[in-house]
């Protein structure tokens, strides 16, 4: 555990990093070490040391003439945040309407490497809280209906690479832990654009999901409904697909442009 002095020092470094980023953000052109030192009040050696760490993390870019500019990693992070916020904001009213129609939990998930991350959720109010489906919760792709949608968009080689990296761990007796079984299910999902979780992440819980597409026709999120097995209804499928299509259109997707 960090001592109070160490914690204070870490906070101070973060504050100095932010001050350097703020100056670079306000500067139209790349800035010299001298300019950054003067603008932030940092000693040149201190500024140089912090900038070196930031450059290694790609938060800043050190150019050939020893000037500094904002790094590409900030653009990457900004795009991630933008996509998550915009999709959630666009999807929220459609999700609430679907929730009102069926009375069960509606989930919105996005991919983060080998996991599905839940970014929006409407609670059914009729069942126990399940941690994996809380906003911010994560789960391996192959254990959830939402995650399978993303795996189905991968190439066979990418799916096998995922299986090798993760080992396809199981959570219940119904989990897909063999690559052959997973590949067969993904083939069906590619044909139907519908994915199921049949008590694979949690006993007694079933989910059905369908993809949300962007203006380029690429999957950017998935929409699912989760409910206890005894309350799950196949009749929800049409409503779920309709809602996902409405969200996709709101994001700019046009089916005729991607046929």
N, C-alpha and C positions, 0 to 999 in steps of 0.2 A: 504494500500500500504506500502511495506517495505521501511524503511528509508535507506539512503546510507550505514550507518554503519551496519544495519541488513543484507543488500544484500551482503556487503563485507564479513560479518561473515559466511553467507551461502556458498558463493563461497569458502571460506577458508576450511570449513568442507568438501566440495566435493573434494577439492584438497588433503586433508589429507586422505580421504577415498581411492582415486585413488592411492596415494602413498603406502598405506597399501596393496591394491590389487596387485600393481606392485611387491612388495617384495614377497608376497605369490606366485605369478605366477612364480617368478624366483627361488623359493625354492622348491626343490624336495620333502622335507619332511615337516610335520607340524612344524610351528615355534612358539617359546615361545614369551610371551609378551616382555621379555627383548630384544630378538633378533629383533622383529619388532620395538620396541622403538628406539633401536640403529640405525637400518638401515634407518629409516625414519626421525630421529632427533626429534621425538615427545616425550613429557614427558610421562612416563609410565601411569599416571592417564588419560591423554588426549587420548592416544592410547587405553587404556582399555575402556573408555567411548564410543569411536567411534566404536570399535570392538563389543561392546555389541549391539549397534544399528544395525550393519551389520549382526550380528548373528541372531537377531530377524527377519531380512528381508531375511535370508538364503543366503546372499551373502558370508558369511564365516561360517565355522562350528567350534564351540568350542568343542574340544575333552576332554575325561575324564582326561587326564594328564595336562589339562589347556594349551594345545597348540592350534594353530589355523591353519585351512586349507581353501582353496577356497570352497565355498558352492555350493550346488546342483542347486540353483536358477540361477547361472551363466551358468551352463550347459543347463538348460531349455531355458534361453534367447538366448544362442548361437545357439541352435538347431532351434529356431524360426527364427532367423536372417538368418541362413544358408539355411533353406528351402525357405524362401522368395526370397533371392538373387538368389539361384540356379534355382528355377523354373522360375523366371522372365527372367534370362539370357538365359535359354534354350528355353523358349517360344517366346522370342522377334522376332527372324527371321521368325518363322512360322506365327506369328501374322501379321507381315508386309506383308508376301506373301498373306495371306488371305485378308488383307486390299486392296492390289493391285488388287485382283481379283474382289472384290465386291464393293469397294469404300465407305464403311461405317465403323463406329467406331467398333474396335475389343477390347474387354475387358478381362483382366485376374484377377480373384478374388480368395481370400482365406478366410477361416473362422477364425474369432476371437471371440470366445464364441458365443454370440447371434447376431453377425453382420457379414456381408460380407464386406471385405476390398478390394478395387481395387488397385492392385499393378503394373499393366501395362495397357497401353491404347494407341491405335492408333487413332488419330482424323480423323473424316470424312472430315473435312474442309468445310462441306456443311450445317451445322446446328448450332444453338446457343449452346454455352457451357452449359452443365448441370452439376451442382455441384456434384451430387451424383456419377457421372461417372468419375470425375477427379481422378488421381492417389492419393491415400491416403484417398479418400472419403469412407464413411461408410454408410450402410443401413441395416435395420432389415432383417433377412434371408428370411422371408415369403413374402417380398415385391419385391424381385428380382428373376430373373431366375437363377442366379448364387447361391443365397442363398437357393433356393428350392432344388437344387442338393444336398447340404449338409444335409438339413433336410430329404431328401428322403433316405439318408444313415443311419439315426438314427432309433432306434427302435420306435414302437408306443408309448411306455411309455416315451421315451425321447422327442418325438414330443409334447406330451401332457404336459410334464414338461416345455418345451419351451413356449408353449401357455400360461400356467399359470403364468410363470415368466414375460412375456412381455405384456400379455393382447392382443396380436395381433392387434396393432394399425394400422389404415388405413391412407393412404395418398390421395387416390382418391376414387371415387364411385366404382371402379373396384377392389379395394384391397380385399384380402381374410382375413376377420376379424372373421370368424367363424371356429372353429376347425374342424367341420364335412366337410366343403368345402375344407379346407386345406388338410385334410387327404385323401380325394378322389383324389385330384390333385397329391399328393405325391405318391399314389398307381400307378397312370398312369406313373409318372416319373420313378418309380422303374422298370417298364416293358419296357419303351422306351429309358431310359437314355437321354431324352430330356426334358428341362424345358422352360417354356415361362413366360414372363412378359407382359401381355396384358393391358398396360396403368395402371398398378397397383401402380407404384412408381411415375409416372408423366403422366398426360394427354397428348396424342399425341405422346408418345414414346413406342415402342415395342421392346422386346428383346427375343432372343432365345439362349439357352446355353446347353452345353454338358460337362460331367466331364473329368478331366485329372487325370489319375491314376499313382501311383508309382509302384516300382518293386514288392510290396506286393499286388498289386491290389486294394489298398485303394485310395479313392478320396483325392487328396491333393490340387486341384485347380479346377476352372471352367473356360471355355472359352465361351464368348458370343459375339454376334453381336447386337448392338443397333442402331435403326434408327427411324426416324419419321414414324408414322403409314402408311402414304401414300406411303412411299418408301420401306416398309418392303416386302420381297419376300420369299415365301416358298421354292423357288429353292435354297436358300443359305444353306439349312440344310445339304445336302450331303457334301458340302465343309467344313462346320463347324465341322462336325463329323470327316471328314478325317484329318483336321488340329489337332483336339484334340487327335486323335489316333497317329499322328506323334509325337506330343509332349510327349505323354505317353510313346511311344517306346523309345524316346530319354532319358527319365527318368528311363528306365530299365524295363518297363512293357512288359510282353510277354503274349498275350491272351491265348496261349495254356497251359500255366502253371497255369492258374486260371479258367479254365473251370470246 
